[in-house]
Amino acid sequence: MATSRVSATVNLTGVNVFVGGPIQHAIETDGFYSPLQRALHGIIEAVKEANGTVFSAHVAEKFGADTPLFSPRQVSVRDFDWMQRCDVFVPVLPVRDDTLLRTDGTHVELGWASALGKPIKMVTQQPVVDSASHLLRGLPAIADVALFDVHEVAESPAELLESVAQAARPTVGAAS
């Protein structure tokens, strides 16, 4: 992913971005599900290069390597704190074999983001797969949700970062 041109045009200074997605169901016998790891890494690096602050359980837990070191309570408290402090939530929902990869935690986080009125920039295969629940597919009807195709974001994160910047402006401006 080429992000240097993006960081020159999008400035996320002062913007907190919570990047989420599956962890437990993405841990495989030979490591973390690599297409998801690449997607998450690309988004995280693009946000950092644009001077944004990233909250990421994937980074904190070393893409599943350190997940067993964290208790359910620690993860819940940490992630809810991040959700409260973030300006934008970017969940990455991967598809494997035409099925959305299970991610209970990310769905809880989507509920938190919706209830807290956080802008959501959902990155997944487009169109959203039929295996996604009605509540997930219908979320844009009741929350501030924009959908981004995971393959397009991998090619160029510019549109995603511009959307994050635009969504965060009212939040960041109000805090100044």
C-alpha positions as CSV (number, residue, x, y, z in Angstrom):
1,M,0.0,0.0,0.0
2,A,1.4,3.3,-1.0
3,T,0.6,5.8,1.7
4,S,3.2,8.5,1.3
5,R,1.1,10.5,-1.2
6,V,-1.9,10.1,1.0
7,S,-0.2,11.5,4.1
8,A,0.8,14.5,2.2
9,T,-2.8,15.4,1.3
10,V,-4.7,14.2,4.4
11,N,-3.8,15.5,7.8
12,L,-5.2,13.5,10.8
13,T,-3.3,15.4,13.4
14,G,-5.4,15.3,16.6
15,V,-7.7,12.6,15.3
16,N,-8.1,9.4,17.2
17,V,-9.0,6.4,15.0
18,F,-10.0,3.1,16.5
19,V,-9.2,0.4,14.0
20,G,-11.1,-2.9,14.8
21,G,-11.7,-6.3,13.4
22,P,-11.6,-10.0,14.3
23,I,-8.8,-11.3,16.5
24,Q,-9.9,-14.6,18.1
25,H,-11.5,-16.1,15.0
26,A,-8.6,-14.8,12.9
27,I,-5.9,-16.8,14.8
28,E,-5.0,-19.8,12.7
29,T,-2.7,-22.7,13.5
30,D,0.1,-21.1,11.4
31,G,-0.5,-17.5,12.7
32,F,-3.0,-14.7,12.0
33,Y,-5.2,-14.7,9.0
34,S,-2.9,-13.0,6.5
35,P,-5.3,-11.1,4.3
36,L,-6.8,-9.5,7.4
37,Q,-3.4,-8.7,8.8
38,R,-2.3,-7.0,5.6
39,A,-5.5,-5.0,5.5
40,L,-5.3,-3.9,9.1
41,H,-1.6,-3.1,8.8
42,G,-2.1,-1.0,5.7
43,I,-4.9,1.0,7.3
44,I,-3.0,1.5,10.6
45,E,0.1,2.6,8.8
46,A,-1.9,5.0,6.5
47,V,-3.5,6.6,9.6
48,K,-0.1,7.0,11.3
49,E,1.5,8.5,8.2
50,A,-1.3,11.0,8.1
51,N,-0.4,11.9,11.7
52,G,-3.5,10.3,13.2
53,T,-3.5,8.4,16.5
54,V,-4.5,4.7,16.2
55,F,-6.1,2.6,18.9
56,S,-5.8,-1.1,17.9
57,A,-6.2,-4.3,19.8
58,H,-4.3,-6.0,16.9
59,V,-1.2,-3.9,17.7
60,A,-1.6,-4.2,21.5
61,E,-2.1,-8.0,21.2
62,K,0.5,-8.5,18.5
63,F,-2.0,-9.9,16.0
64,G,-3.1,-12.6,18.3
65,A,0.3,-13.6,19.7
66,D,-0.3,-11.9,23.0
67,T,-4.1,-12.3,23.1
68,P,-3.9,-15.0,25.8
69,L,-2.1,-12.5,28.1
70,F,-5.3,-10.3,28.3
71,S,-8.3,-11.1,30.4
72,P,-11.8,-10.6,29.0
73,R,-12.2,-7.8,31.6
74,Q,-9.0,-6.1,30.4
75,V,-10.1,-6.2,26.8
76,S,-13.6,-5.0,27.4
77,V,-12.4,-2.0,29.6
78,R,-9.6,-1.1,27.2
79,D,-11.7,-1.3,24.0
80,F,-14.7,0.6,25.6
81,D,-12.2,3.3,26.7
82,W,-10.8,3.5,23.1
83,M,-14.4,3.8,21.7
84,Q,-15.2,6.6,24.1
85,R,-12.0,8.5,23.1
86,C,-12.0,7.8,19.4
87,D,-13.2,10.3,16.8
88,V,-13.9,7.6,14.2
89,F,-14.3,3.8,14.3
90,V,-12.9,1.8,11.4
91,P,-13.9,-1.8,11.6
92,V,-12.4,-4.2,9.1
93,L,-14.7,-7.1,8.4
94,P,-13.0,-9.8,6.3
95,V,-14.7,-12.4,4.1
96,R,-13.4,-15.9,3.8
97,D,-15.1,-18.4,1.4
98,D,-17.9,-16.0,0.8
99,T,-18.7,-15.8,4.5
100,L,-18.1,-12.9,6.9
101,L,-15.4,-14.0,9.4
102,R,-16.9,-14.3,12.8
103,T,-16.1,-11.4,15.1
104,D,-18.2,-11.1,18.2
105,G,-16.0,-8.3,19.6
106,T,-16.2,-6.1,16.6
107,H,-20.0,-6.4,16.5
108,V,-20.1,-5.3,20.2
109,E,-17.8,-2.4,19.2
110,L,-20.2,-1.5,16.4
111,G,-23.0,-1.3,18.9
112,W,-21.0,0.9,21.2
113,A,-20.0,3.2,18.2
114,S,-23.6,3.4,17.1
115,A,-24.9,4.2,20.6
116,L,-22.2,6.8,21.2
117,G,-22.8,8.4,17.9
118,K,-19.3,7.7,16.5
119,P,-18.8,7.9,12.8
120,I,-18.2,4.4,11.4
121,K,-16.1,3.7,8.3
122,M,-16.7,0.0,7.6
123,V,-14.1,-1.7,5.5
124,T,-15.3,-5.0,4.0
125,Q,-16.0,-6.7,0.7
126,Q,-18.5,-4.8,-1.5
127,P,-21.3,-5.5,-1.8
128,V,-21.7,-6.7,1.8
129,V,-22.0,-10.4,1.7
130,D,-25.3,-12.1,2.3
131,S,-23.9,-13.9,5.3
132,A,-23.8,-10.6,7.2
133,S,-26.7,-10.2,9.6
134,H,-29.6,-8.0,8.9
135,L,-28.5,-5.8,11.8
136,L,-25.1,-5.3,10.3
137,R,-26.4,-4.7,6.8
138,G,-29.0,-2.4,8.1
139,L,-26.8,-0.4,10.4
140,P,-26.4,2.5,8.0
141,A,-30.2,3.2,8.5
142,I,-29.7,4.1,12.1
143,A,-26.0,5.1,12.5
144,D,-23.4,7.2,10.7
145,V,-21.9,4.4,8.6
146,A,-19.9,4.7,5.3
147,L,-18.9,1.5,3.5
148,F,-15.5,1.0,1.9
149,D,-14.3,-1.9,-0.3
150,V,-11.4,-3.7,1.4
151,H,-9.7,-4.3,-2.0
152,E,-10.0,-0.6,-3.0
153,V,-8.6,0.5,0.4
154,A,-5.7,-1.9,0.0
155,E,-4.9,-0.3,-3.4
156,S,-5.2,3.2,-2.1
157,P,-6.4,4.3,1.4
158,A,-6.9,7.9,0.2
159,E,-10.8,7.9,0.1
160,L,-11.0,6.2,3.5
161,L,-8.6,8.7,5.1
162,E,-10.4,11.6,3.5
163,S,-13.7,10.3,4.9
164,V,-12.1,9.8,8.3
165,A,-10.8,13.4,8.3
166,Q,-14.1,14.8,7.2
167,A,-16.0,12.9,9.9
168,A,-13.5,13.9,12.6
169,R,-13.5,17.6,11.9
170,P,-16.6,18.5,13.9
171,T,-15.3,16.4,16.8
172,V,-11.7,17.6,16.7
173,G,-12.9,21.2,16.2
174,A,-15.2,21.1,19.2
175,A,-12.4,19.8,21.4
176,S,-10.1,22.7,20.5
